[in-house]
Amino acid sequence: MSFQRVIIVILDACGVGELPDADNYGDRGSATLPNIARAVGGLYIPSLQSIGLGRVANIQGVHQDKDLIGAYGRMAEQSAGKDSTSGHWEIAGIILTSPFPTYPKGFPQVLVHTFEEKAGVKTIGNKAISGTEIIAELGPKHLQTGALILYTSADSVWQMAAHEEIVPVDKLYEYCKIARKLLTGEHAVGRVIARPFTGTRGNYMRTAGRKDFSLLPIQTTVLDLIQQSGRTVYSIGKINDLFADQGIDSTIKTANNDEVMDSLIEAVCNNTADSVIFANCVDFDEKWGHRNDEIGFANGLEQFDKRLTQLLEKLRQDDLLIITADHGCDPTIKTSTDHSREYVPLLVVGPQVKRGINLGTRETFSDIACTIADIFDLQHTFSGQSFLNEISGGA
C-alpha cells in the first residue's frame, strides 16, 4: 500500500533555531521553541516528542525518545524573506530569489494618496508598529473621523484596521481589494490584511474577521498539480488566503487553533478521496509570537499537542501527516515583535512511515512539494529533494 492522502499542518511561527543568515535579518539569537521552553521551565508535548521533536532541537522538557512513531528533521528556508507567504509558497514549491518589499518607515505618501483617491477614504497611521498598539493609539481618532488605520511591520504587509461599527467588515474587504490591485510592481507586498476590531477605548479587540489578500503565486505550485490531477485540495485556516485561492478546491475558515483542529479531524474522518488537506494553526503567530507572550505560546503548544493525540488516532492506513512551520516568531526577544529567520521542524508520521528515521537538515522547504509530487506521481520542476524513499516502508 502507498500513501493516498497527505495532511500538512503548519504550526505558524514555530521555528527551532536561527538560520546561518539570521543576522542579516536582525534575528541573531532567535530560537522560538527552545527559547519558549527555557522561559517557562519546560514544555510537556508528548505527542510531538513521540514523533521526534526532541531530536530536532534542544527543547527543555522535550526528550529524545528512543522508540519514535515517525521521522524527524528540520528545514532551512531558501527563499529571501521570513514571512508567511514566502514560507508557505516554498512549502508548495516556489522559491523566491528576491524578498517582498518592506516599509520600516511607512509607505510612500504618493502611494497612500493614490489609494485614498481610488478608495474614496482617508487613512491615519502609516507606520511600522504592532497591530494592537496602533489600534490602542489611533482607535479613538478612527472612531471620530472614520479614517482607516493603515500600518505595516517588518514583514511585507499593508494592513488596515477598522472598527466594525464604523466600517462593516465587507466594506473593509473592498478597501483591501482596491489596495491589492494597486500594490504591484515595486510595491507588490506579500499580503494586504484586513484587521477588523470591536470594543471601546482601552478595550479594543481584534476579531476573527481578519482576511489576507495575497499575491497570486508567481509559479505553479504542488497544489495546482494536485488539483490538475483530479484530486482535491482542502484548505483549513488561512491557507487559501496565502495562495489567493489558487490551487484550492475547498476552504474552511477558522477563528483559532482549536477550530483548526476540530475541522482537521472532521476532514480526516470524512474525506475518503485521494487528497491533500492543508491546515494552518495561526494562533502561535498572531496571538502569542507577535505579542511577546511566551506563556500563552507555551500553553498553546501544550493544547495543540493534546489535539494532535486525537488526530493521530484518526489517521487511516494510507495517510501521511507532515507537521512543520513557515518561519519563527520568538516571543522571548523583547526588542522585536516580528517574524524571525529560523529553521523549522519537519515531523512526518503515518502507519506506513518508517520510524525513527532522521531526515537531517533539508536545504529547502520545497522538499515537501517534491515529496508530495512523488507520492502522487506528478511531473514537476521544483527545486529540492523528495524524502519519500527515506520514509517509505512502514515500521
Backbone torsions as a table, in degrees:
resi	resn	phi	psi	omega
1	MET	NA	143.9	178.5
2	SER	-117.3	173.0	178.8
3	PHE	-70.7	133.2	179.0
4	GLN	-119.1	-13.2	179.6
5	ARG	-141.9	135.0	179.5
6	VAL	-117.3	131.0	179.1
7	ILE	-118.1	122.2	179.7
8	ILE	-114.2	125.7	177.3
9	VAL	-118.3	119.9	178.1
10	ILE	-96.6	117.0	171.3
11	LEU	-87.1	88.5	-170.0
12	ASP	-53.9	123.8	174.3
13	ALA	79.3	9.5	-175.7
14	CYS	-90.6	64.9	176.5
15	GLY	-70.6	163.8	-177.3
16	VAL	-125.5	13.0	176.4
17	GLY	150.1	150.0	-174.2
18	GLU	-62.2	142.4	172.9
19	LEU	-77.7	160.8	-179.8
20	PRO	-56.4	-28.5	-179.7
21	ASP	-98.4	16.3	-176.4
22	ALA	-58.0	-33.8	-178.3
23	ASP	-63.2	-29.6	177.8
24	ASN	-66.4	-19.7	-179.1
25	TYR	-106.6	6.8	-178.3
26	GLY	74.6	26.5	-172.2
27	ASP	-118.0	24.0	177.6
28	ARG	-59.1	133.1	179.2
29	GLY	90.8	-8.5	179.8
30	SER	-71.6	133.8	176.8
31	ALA	-161.1	83.2	-164.9
32	THR	-52.2	-62.3	-176.2
33	LEU	-68.0	-45.9	177.6
34	PRO	-59.8	-41.5	-178.0
35	ASN	-70.5	-36.7	176.2
36	ILE	-62.9	-47.6	-179.0
37	ALA	-58.7	-41.4	178.6
38	ARG	-64.8	-40.3	-176.5
39	ALA	-66.9	-32.5	-175.7
40	VAL	-103.1	3.7	178.4
41	GLY	83.4	19.3	176.3
42	GLY	116.0	150.7	178.2
43	LEU	-111.0	146.4	173.4
44	TYR	-114.6	95.7	-177.4
45	ILE	-135.1	70.6	-171.5
46	PRO	-62.9	-31.4	-179.4
47	SER	-70.4	-45.6	175.6
48	LEU	-62.9	-37.7	177.0
49	GLN	-61.3	-40.2	-176.2
50	SER	-68.4	-23.1	177.1
51	ILE	-83.4	-28.4	176.5
52	GLY	134.8	12.8	-177.3
53	LEU	-59.8	-34.5	-179.7
54	GLY	-64.7	-17.2	178.0
55	ARG	-95.9	-9.2	179.7
56	VAL	-81.2	-38.8	-178.7
57	ALA	-153.5	163.8	177.7
58	ASN	-83.8	96.5	-175.3
59	ILE	-117.3	114.3	-174.9
60	GLN	-55.6	129.9	179.9
61	GLY	91.2	-14.1	-179.3
62	VAL	-105.9	110.5	-170.6
63	HIS	-90.3	163.0	177.2
64	GLN	-89.7	81.1	-178.6
65	ASP	-57.6	143.6	177.7
66	LYS	-79.6	-40.4	-176.9
67	ASP	-103.7	91.2	-178.6
68	LEU	-88.7	156.5	178.4
69	ILE	-101.5	-1.3	-178.1
70	GLY	-148.7	-166.6	177.6
71	ALA	-110.3	158.0	-172.7
72	TYR	-146.0	157.1	176.2
73	GLY	-179.4	-164.7	175.7
74	ARG	-143.9	159.4	-177.2
75	MET	-128.2	143.7	174.3
76	ALA	-100.0	143.3	175.5
77	GLU	-83.2	125.9	178.5
78	GLN	-91.0	-25.9	179.2
79	SER	-65.1	152.9	172.7
80	ALA	-76.3	127.1	179.1
81	GLY	121.4	-179.2	-178.6
82	LYS	-153.6	36.6	-177.2
83	ASP	-107.4	170.3	-176.2
84	SER	-64.9	-39.9	-177.6
85	THR	-63.7	-51.5	-178.9
86	SER	-63.4	-36.4	179.3
87	GLY	-64.7	-48.0	179.9
88	HIS	-68.7	-40.3	178.2
89	TRP	-60.9	-40.2	-179.9
90	GLU	-66.7	-38.1	175.4
91	ILE	-57.9	-33.9	-179.1
92	ALA	-90.8	1.4	171.9
93	GLY	115.9	-3.3	-179.4
94	ILE	-100.8	124.9	176.4
95	ILE	-111.7	119.4	-177.7
96	LEU	-87.2	130.9	178.4
97	THR	-88.8	-19.3	177.6
98	SER	-127.0	140.7	-180.0
99	PRO	-73.6	157.0	171.1
100	PHE	-65.5	151.2	-179.1
101	PRO	-67.8	144.6	175.2
102	THR	-124.3	162.8	-172.3
103	TYR	-137.9	71.9	-177.6
104	PRO	-62.2	-20.4	178.6
105	LYS	-107.9	16.0	-178.5
106	GLY	91.7	170.7	-177.3
107	PHE	-81.7	150.4	176.3
108	PRO	-56.6	138.2	-176.9
109	GLN	-59.1	-36.0	-179.6
110	VAL	-63.5	-35.2	178.5
111	LEU	-68.4	-43.3	179.3
112	VAL	-63.8	-44.0	-179.7
113	HIS	-63.4	-38.9	177.7
114	THR	-62.1	-43.5	177.0
115	PHE	-61.2	-46.4	-177.9
116	GLU	-59.9	-38.7	179.2
117	GLU	-67.9	-43.4	-178.7
118	LYS	-69.1	-36.4	-176.5
119	ALA	-88.9	-18.9	-177.4
120	GLY	68.5	38.2	-178.1
121	VAL	-146.9	152.9	176.8
122	LYS	-95.3	156.6	176.5
123	THR	-125.2	156.5	173.3
124	ILE	-132.7	157.8	178.5
125	GLY	102.5	-95.2	-179.8
126	ASN	51.7	62.4	175.1
127	LYS	-152.7	166.0	176.8
128	ALA	-85.9	119.1	-173.2
129	ILE	-166.1	159.1	173.9
130	SER	-63.5	141.1	-179.4
131	GLY	-61.5	-41.3	180.0
132	THR	-67.5	-33.9	179.9
133	GLU	-68.7	-44.1	-176.3
134	ILE	-72.7	-30.6	175.9
135	ILE	-67.8	-41.0	176.8
136	ALA	-63.1	-38.6	-177.2
137	GLU	-73.7	-45.5	-170.9
138	LEU	-109.6	-0.4	177.7
139	GLY	-53.1	-47.5	179.6
140	PRO	-60.8	-41.4	179.1
141	LYS	-66.9	-38.3	176.4
142	HIS	-61.3	-45.0	179.9
143	LEU	-63.9	-32.7	-179.0
144	GLN	-77.5	-39.7	-172.1
145	THR	-105.1	-23.1	-175.6
146	GLY	82.5	-0.9	179.3
147	ALA	-68.7	140.7	178.6
148	LEU	-70.8	143.6	175.0
149	ILE	-87.1	114.0	-178.1
150	LEU	-107.0	131.0	179.5
151	TYR	-156.8	171.1	177.9
152	THR	-141.8	-167.2	179.3
153	SER	-149.9	-163.9	175.3
154	ALA	-71.1	-15.0	177.9
155	ASP	-88.3	168.7	-178.5
156	SER	-85.1	79.9	-176.5
157	VAL	-139.3	142.1	169.0
158	TRP	-111.6	109.1	-174.8
159	GLN	-112.9	139.2	178.0
160	MET	-130.6	124.6	-179.4
161	ALA	-110.3	144.8	178.1
162	ALA	-155.5	143.6	176.7
163	HIS	-72.7	135.3	-174.9
164	GLU	-62.7	-23.6	178.6
165	GLU	-82.2	-16.7	178.8
166	ILE	-97.1	-45.4	178.1
167	VAL	-126.4	107.5	178.4
168	PRO	-55.5	149.7	-174.8
169	VAL	-56.1	-43.2	-179.6
170	ASP	-62.3	-35.4	178.1
171	LYS	-69.5	-38.8	176.2
172	LEU	-61.4	-39.4	176.8
173	TYR	-61.9	-39.2	178.8
174	GLU	-62.0	-42.6	178.1
175	TYR	-62.1	-39.5	179.4
176	CYS	-65.1	-36.9	178.6
177	LYS	-66.2	-36.6	176.1
178	ILE	-63.5	-44.9	178.4
179	ALA	-62.9	-40.8	-179.3
180	ARG	-60.4	-41.7	178.6
181	LYS	-67.3	-31.3	-178.6
182	LEU	-75.9	-36.8	-171.2
183	LEU	-85.2	82.6	179.9
184	THR	-130.2	178.5	177.4
185	GLY	60.1	-129.4	-178.2
186	GLU	-66.8	-18.6	-179.7
187	HIS	-107.2	26.2	-178.4
188	ALA	-77.7	77.6	178.9
189	VAL	-64.8	154.0	-178.6
190	GLY	-62.1	-41.5	-176.3
191	ARG	-144.5	141.8	163.3
192	VAL	-103.4	129.2	-172.1
193	ILE	-124.4	126.0	172.9
194	ALA	-85.3	131.6	-177.3
195	ARG	-128.4	74.1	177.9
196	PRO	-69.1	149.8	176.9
197	PHE	-144.1	167.5	179.0
198	THR	-133.6	-174.2	175.3
199	GLY	97.6	-176.0	-178.1
200	THR	-121.6	169.7	-175.9
201	ARG	-50.5	130.1	-177.8
202	GLY	85.2	-7.4	-178.1
203	ASN	-145.2	42.3	177.4
204	TYR	-75.3	143.6	-178.8
205	MET	-134.8	125.6	174.1
206	ARG	-72.3	144.8	-173.8
207	THR	-106.0	176.8	179.2
208	ALA	-76.4	3.9	-179.9
209	GLY	-78.9	3.4	176.3
210	ARG	-51.2	139.3	175.0
211	LYS	-145.2	134.0	179.0
212	ASP	-100.1	135.8	176.2
213	PHE	-116.2	97.4	-174.7
214	SER	-91.9	164.6	168.5
215	LEU	-64.4	151.3	169.3
216	LEU	-66.0	139.1	176.5
217	PRO	-52.4	137.7	-173.0
218	ILE	-81.0	-11.1	178.9
219	GLN	-142.3	171.0	175.1
220	THR	-65.9	134.8	177.4
221	THR	-106.6	168.8	176.6
222	VAL	-64.6	-25.7	176.3
223	LEU	-65.3	-40.8	176.3
224	ASP	-60.6	-44.3	-178.3
225	LEU	-65.5	-39.4	176.7
226	ILE	-60.1	-47.1	-179.2
227	GLN	-62.2	-45.2	-179.0
228	GLN	-65.0	-23.9	-179.9
229	SER	-81.0	-1.2	179.2
230	GLY	92.4	2.9	176.3
231	ARG	-91.9	174.9	-173.1
232	THR	-113.3	139.7	175.1
233	VAL	-113.1	116.5	178.3
234	TYR	-100.9	135.2	179.3
235	SER	-114.5	133.8	177.1
236	ILE	-128.7	129.3	-176.5
237	GLY	87.7	-140.1	-173.3
238	LYS	-93.3	11.0	-177.4
239	ILE	-55.8	-47.0	-176.6
240	ASN	-62.8	-34.0	178.4
241	ASP	-64.0	-42.1	-176.3
242	LEU	-68.5	-24.0	177.9
243	PHE	-106.6	12.2	-179.6
244	ALA	49.8	37.9	178.3
245	ASP	68.0	1.6	-179.4
246	GLN	-77.0	131.0	-179.9
247	GLY	79.2	11.1	-177.6
248	ILE	-114.2	131.0	178.0
249	ASP	-95.5	-38.5	-173.9
250	SER	-143.4	138.0	-176.8
251	THR	-127.8	135.6	172.0
252	ILE	-117.5	118.2	178.5
253	LYS	-86.6	144.2	-176.4
254	THR	-135.7	159.4	-177.5
255	ALA	-103.2	-19.0	-176.9
256	ASN	-162.2	176.2	-176.8
257	ASN	-60.8	-39.2	-179.5
258	ASP	-64.0	-38.6	176.7
259	GLU	-66.5	-36.9	175.0
260	VAL	-58.2	-48.2	-177.1
261	MET	-69.4	-36.1	174.1
262	ASP	-58.0	-49.0	-177.6
263	SER	-67.2	-37.3	-179.3
264	LEU	-66.6	-46.1	179.4
265	ILE	-62.7	-40.4	177.8
266	GLU	-63.5	-42.8	179.6
267	ALA	-63.6	-41.9	179.5
268	VAL	-62.5	-37.1	-178.2
269	CYS	-77.1	-31.8	-169.8
270	ASN	-105.3	-22.8	-177.2
271	ASN	-95.2	104.8	-173.8
272	THR	-92.9	-14.7	-176.6
273	ALA	-71.7	158.8	172.1
274	ASP	-60.3	128.9	-172.0
275	SER	-165.4	172.0	167.9
276	VAL	-119.0	129.8	175.5
277	ILE	-113.1	119.7	-170.6
278	PHE	-121.1	115.7	-174.6
279	ALA	-126.7	148.9	178.1
280	ASN	-128.0	125.9	174.3
281	CYS	-96.6	98.7	-168.0
282	VAL	-85.7	-16.3	-173.5
283	ASP	-59.0	-35.1	-179.3
284	PHE	-56.9	-40.2	-179.6
285	ASP	-79.2	-58.6	-169.2
286	GLU	-72.2	-43.6	-174.1
287	LYS	-87.3	-31.8	-170.5
288	TRP	-121.4	-43.1	-178.9
289	GLY	-63.2	-52.9	-177.9
290	HIS	-70.7	-12.3	-178.5
291	ARG	-108.4	12.2	178.6
292	ASN	53.7	40.4	-176.8
293	ASP	-109.3	84.0	-177.5
294	GLU	-69.1	-30.4	179.1
295	ILE	-68.8	-46.4	176.6
296	GLY	-60.7	-41.1	179.0
297	PHE	-61.2	-46.7	-179.7
298	ALA	-62.1	-44.3	178.2
299	ASN	-62.6	-38.5	178.7
300	GLY	-64.8	-38.4	176.8
301	LEU	-63.2	-42.6	-179.1
302	GLU	-69.1	-34.8	176.1
303	GLN	-68.6	-42.5	176.9
304	PHE	-59.0	-41.7	-177.6
305	ASP	-60.2	-37.6	176.9
306	LYS	-63.8	-41.3	179.5
307	ARG	-70.3	-31.9	176.9
308	LEU	-62.8	-38.2	177.0
309	THR	-56.0	-43.3	178.8
310	GLN	-65.5	-41.6	-179.7
311	LEU	-63.5	-43.4	-178.6
312	LEU	-59.6	-33.3	179.9
313	GLU	-68.9	-20.7	-175.2
314	LYS	-96.9	-7.2	-177.5
315	LEU	-63.2	138.6	176.8
316	ARG	-91.6	172.6	-170.7
317	GLN	-60.5	-31.0	-175.6
318	ASP	-103.1	19.6	179.7
319	ASP	-87.8	146.4	169.8
320	LEU	-125.1	119.5	179.2
321	LEU	-106.2	125.3	177.2
322	ILE	-116.8	124.2	178.0
323	ILE	-115.0	126.0	-178.4
324	THR	-152.9	-164.0	179.0
325	ALA	-143.2	175.1	-176.7
326	ASP	-111.5	-15.6	-179.3
327	HIS	177.9	-175.3	172.4
328	GLY	-105.8	171.5	170.8
329	CYS	-162.3	78.1	-169.6
330	ASP	-73.6	109.4	-177.5
331	PRO	-73.8	-10.5	-179.5
332	THR	-84.6	-10.3	176.7
333	ILE	-87.3	92.7	-169.4
334	LYS	-73.7	-10.0	177.8
335	THR	-84.8	-1.0	-178.2
336	SER	-144.9	147.0	172.2
337	THR	-118.6	16.0	-172.9
338	ASP	-104.2	173.2	176.6
339	HIS	-58.9	157.9	178.2
340	SER	-127.9	147.9	-176.1
341	ARG	-83.7	100.4	-172.3
342	GLU	-137.4	159.4	163.2
343	TYR	-63.4	153.9	174.3
344	VAL	-121.4	151.6	179.3
345	PRO	-70.6	152.9	172.0
346	LEU	-129.1	104.9	-179.2
347	LEU	-118.4	126.1	-173.0
348	VAL	-128.8	128.2	-174.9
349	VAL	-149.0	154.0	178.3
350	GLY	164.7	160.8	-176.8
351	PRO	-55.5	-28.6	-177.9
352	GLN	-96.9	-3.2	-176.1
353	VAL	-76.5	132.2	174.1
354	LYS	-60.2	135.9	-175.9
355	ARG	-90.5	143.0	174.6
356	GLY	75.7	13.1	-178.7
357	ILE	-78.8	129.0	176.1
358	ASN	-90.1	110.7	-179.2
359	LEU	-82.9	-3.2	174.6
360	GLY	70.8	-161.3	177.1
361	THR	-97.6	113.4	-179.0
362	ARG	-83.8	143.1	-174.6
363	GLU	-77.6	-15.6	-178.3
364	THR	-155.3	148.1	173.3
365	PHE	-60.4	-23.6	-175.8
366	SER	-65.0	-10.6	174.1
367	ASP	-58.2	-29.0	177.5
368	ILE	-67.0	-45.1	178.2
369	ALA	-59.8	-42.8	179.7
370	CYS	-62.9	-39.6	-179.9
371	THR	-66.1	-45.4	179.4
372	ILE	-62.8	-41.7	178.0
373	ALA	-60.5	-40.0	177.8
374	ASP	-65.5	-40.8	-179.1
375	ILE	-58.1	-43.2	-176.2
376	PHE	-98.9	10.9	176.0
377	ASP	55.5	52.2	-178.4
378	LEU	-105.0	135.7	176.3
379	GLN	-75.5	133.8	-176.8
380	HIS	-152.9	169.2	177.1
381	THR	-126.6	26.5	-178.5
382	PHE	-67.5	142.3	170.0
383	SER	-74.5	150.4	179.7
384	GLY	121.2	178.6	-176.9
385	GLN	-130.1	126.4	175.8
386	SER	-65.8	143.3	173.8
387	PHE	-109.2	18.2	-177.1
388	LEU	-59.5	-46.5	-177.9
389	ASN	-64.8	-29.0	-179.2
390	GLU	-71.5	-30.4	-174.7
391	ILE	-101.1	-12.6	-174.9
392	SER	-78.0	145.0	173.7
393	GLY	128.5	-0.2	177.5
394	GLY	72.5	-174.8	-176.2
395	ALA	-70.8	NA	NA
